[in-house]
């Protein structure tokens, strides 16, 4: 059997008009810059679940110039420590397997801090 709902009393036990509790105003976060300080690339499936990318690596290019190579962790994320965010130029990321087979090539637009390679 379900229990009956308890209703609040009609009259407060304190003096009418007294302040029982004041509500503090919510502080707004002062976000002035990016949350992630370095460019991050995540490699995910169609449903958003990251791949197990142990041993995979990625190379970041600006035009035809190699900026940095970095390895993926096992959660499908690679971090390029030489590229500050928000990026001010477009980049090309190439994703390779552990034995050097090219899997994906994607273009990262300017003005991002994280990019997802889907599929």
Secondary structure, 3 states (H helix, E strand, C coil): CCCCCCCCCCCCCCCCCCCCCCCCCCCCCCCCCCCCCEEEEEEECCCCCECCCCCCEEEEEECCEEEEEEECCCCCEEEEEEEECCCCCCEEEEEECCCCCEEEEEEECCCCCEEEEEC
